[in-house]
Amino acid sequence: MYNIKNSKELASYINYANLNNIISEEEMKEFLEKAKETTFHSVVVSPTYVQLAKETLADTDIKVGSVVGFPLGFEDTESKLAETKTLLDKGVDELEVVINLSYLKDKKYSLIGKEIEAIKELMGDKILKVNIEVKALNDAEKSAIVQVAEKAGADFVKTATGFVTPCHIYEIVNDINIIQKYAPKIKIEIFGGVDSYKLANQVLTAGADQISSNYGYEIVKQYKELRENTQVKPKPITL
């Protein structure tokens, strides 16, 4: 079992995501206010709401993440670089970039690597996550792309966009094992299907560094109710 000490520590491993493409500004404000109630590592929002998130979370330590080439990744490198620059100008702290899966299927690893390198160079010391959409790949393709991502300087591999069927825990463990074996220096972020404290604990125990989830608030609340709000009054011991 992963040795999580309290709900604040658990929240620090979670990126609370809301990439709903039909969410209203009022609904996004409610989401961000909810995020402020705990200590998430970050919120992940669409480019539309990066500035609002920066303003709302300005008095917290919660980072603001967003997406480039989302959710399909088939934009050309110049377009992705332009998206990246715009989001950096808005003050984004972290970015996830969806790879071009067509390039991967054709084994055009050099093109993918050069794209990642160019985006990372533009981002400097800010965190770059490369989204590889594991459900679309076989194990050989997964092992190849994580090596490319690590060599190109990405900080994280992220497993999914959320636009495909979530992986089962056994698939998640398999993916973590592949990443750790073939790209041992890169960090791992799991997205998809992590909607409970129990599953979050299993994923962290398996070796993930972070979890991205639309259910981040519920996961932390569940943990708090199970672990921190349980009051036990021990009976006196008579010797």
Stockholm file with secondary structure:
# STOCKHOLM 1.0

chainA/1-239         MYNIKNSKELASYINYANLNNIISEEEMKEFLEKAKETTFHSVVVSPTYVQLAKETLADTDIKVGSVVGFPLGFEDTESKLAETKTLLDKGVDELEVVINLSYLKDKKYSLIGKEIEAIKELMGDKILKVNIEVKALNDAEKSAIVQVAEKAGADFVKTATGFVTPCHIYEIVNDINIIQKYAPKIKIEIFGGVDSYKLANQVLTAGADQISSNYGYEIVKQYKELRENTQVKPKPITL
#=GR chainA/1-239 SS CCCCCSHHHHHHTEEEEECCTTCCHHHHHHHHHHHTTSCCSEEEECGGGHHHHHHHTTTSSCEEEEEESTTTCCSCHHHHHHHHHHHHHTTCSEEEEECCHHHHHTTCHHHHHHHHHHHHHHHTTSEEEEECCGGGCCHHHHHHHHHHHHHHTCSEEECCCSSSCCCCHHHHHHHHHHHHHHCTTSEEEEESSCCSHHHHHHHHHHTCSEEEETTHHHHHHHHIIIIISCCCCCCCCCC
#=GC SS_cons         CCCCCSHHHHHHTEEEEECCTTCCHHHHHHHHHHHTTSCCSEEEECGGGHHHHHHHTTTSSCEEEEEESTTTCCSCHHHHHHHHHHHHHTTCSEEEEECCHHHHHTTCHHHHHHHHHHHHHHHTTSEEEEECCGGGCCHHHHHHHHHHHHHHTCSEEECCCSSSCCCCHHHHHHHHHHHHHHCTTSEEEEESSCCSHHHHHHHHHHTCSEEEETTHHHHHHHHIIIIISCCCCCCCCCC
//
